[in-house]
Amino acid sequence: MIPISYYFALSAILFALGALGVLIRRNAIIIFMSVELMLNAANLLFVAFARANEALSGQVFVFFVIAVAAAEVAVGLALIVVIFRNRQSIDIDEMSNLKG
């Protein structure tokens, strides 16, 4: 059996990479991918703790997180497509200048 500390280390690395992607990148699609990476890092840790404690609640919680993440991606990508049609760019700096 793999120790839980390995799962924790892998989850921390994935979460840090996702946080760096959100903070450094200017492309909206890469930012969404980074947010998904952070959610998957948290999911990995939930499943690891659930397996270590022999409980099913971690996997149930991960199922709902994945469902919400799928809905978030669908709405987010639809917004990105609409903004790209209007601005011809998906640069985050240009999105901050949106005015109605």
C-alpha positions as CSV (number, residue, x, y, z in Angstrom):
1,M,0.0,0.0,0.0
2,I,1.3,3.5,-0.9
3,P,1.7,5.8,2.1
4,I,-0.7,8.7,2.3
5,S,2.2,11.1,2.4
6,Y,3.0,10.4,-1.3
7,Y,-0.6,11.3,-2.2
8,F,-0.3,14.5,-0.1
9,A,3.0,15.4,-1.8
10,L,1.6,14.8,-5.3
11,S,-1.6,16.7,-4.5
12,A,0.5,19.7,-3.1
13,I,2.6,19.7,-6.3
14,L,-0.4,19.7,-8.6
15,F,-2.1,22.4,-6.5
16,A,1.0,24.6,-6.6
17,L,1.3,24.2,-10.4
18,G,-2.4,25.1,-10.8
19,A,-2.0,28.2,-8.5
20,L,1.1,29.3,-10.5
21,G,-0.9,28.9,-13.7
22,V,-3.7,31.1,-12.4
23,L,-1.3,33.8,-11.1
24,I,1.1,33.9,-14.0
25,R,-0.8,33.3,-17.2
26,R,-2.8,35.8,-19.1
27,N,-4.8,33.4,-21.3
28,A,-8.3,32.6,-20.0
29,I,-8.3,29.0,-21.3
30,I,-5.0,28.2,-19.5
31,I,-6.4,29.9,-16.3
32,F,-9.5,27.6,-16.5
33,M,-7.2,24.6,-17.0
34,S,-5.2,25.6,-14.0
35,V,-8.3,25.9,-11.9
36,E,-9.3,22.4,-13.0
37,L,-5.8,21.2,-12.0
38,M,-6.3,22.6,-8.5
39,L,-9.7,21.0,-8.2
40,N,-8.3,17.6,-9.3
41,A,-5.4,18.0,-6.7
42,A,-8.0,18.5,-4.0
43,N,-10.0,15.5,-5.3
44,L,-6.9,13.3,-5.2
45,L,-6.4,14.1,-1.6
46,F,-10.1,13.5,-0.8
47,V,-9.9,10.0,-2.3
48,A,-6.6,9.3,-0.6
49,F,-7.9,10.2,2.8
50,A,-11.2,8.3,2.2
51,R,-9.2,5.2,1.2
52,A,-6.9,5.5,4.2
53,N,-9.9,5.8,6.6
54,E,-11.9,3.2,4.7
55,A,-14.8,5.6,4.3
56,L,-16.9,6.2,1.2
57,S,-17.7,9.8,2.0
58,G,-14.5,11.1,0.2
59,Q,-15.4,9.5,-3.0
60,V,-19.0,10.8,-2.9
61,F,-17.7,14.3,-2.3
62,V,-15.3,14.0,-5.2
63,F,-18.2,12.9,-7.5
64,F,-20.1,16.1,-6.7
65,V,-17.0,18.2,-7.1
66,I,-16.4,16.7,-10.6
67,A,-20.0,17.4,-11.5
68,V,-19.8,21.0,-10.5
69,A,-16.4,21.4,-12.2
70,A,-17.9,20.1,-15.5
71,A,-20.7,22.7,-15.3
72,E,-18.2,25.4,-14.5
73,V,-16.1,24.5,-17.5
74,A,-19.2,24.5,-19.8
75,V,-20.2,28.0,-18.6
76,G,-16.7,29.3,-18.6
77,L,-15.9,28.2,-22.1
78,A,-19.2,29.6,-23.4
79,L,-18.2,33.0,-21.8
80,I,-14.7,32.8,-23.4
81,V,-16.2,32.1,-26.8
82,V,-18.6,35.1,-26.5
83,I,-15.8,37.4,-25.4
84,F,-13.5,36.1,-28.2
85,R,-16.3,36.9,-30.8
86,N,-16.6,40.5,-29.5
87,R,-12.9,41.3,-28.7
88,Q,-11.0,38.9,-31.1
89,S,-8.7,38.1,-28.1
90,I,-9.0,36.2,-24.8
91,D,-6.3,38.2,-23.0
92,I,-7.3,38.7,-19.4
93,D,-5.9,42.3,-19.4
94,E,-8.4,43.3,-22.1
95,M,-11.3,41.6,-20.3
96,S,-10.8,43.9,-17.3
97,N,-11.7,46.8,-19.5
98,L,-15.2,45.6,-20.4
99,K,-17.8,48.3,-20.0
100,G,-21.6,47.9,-20.7
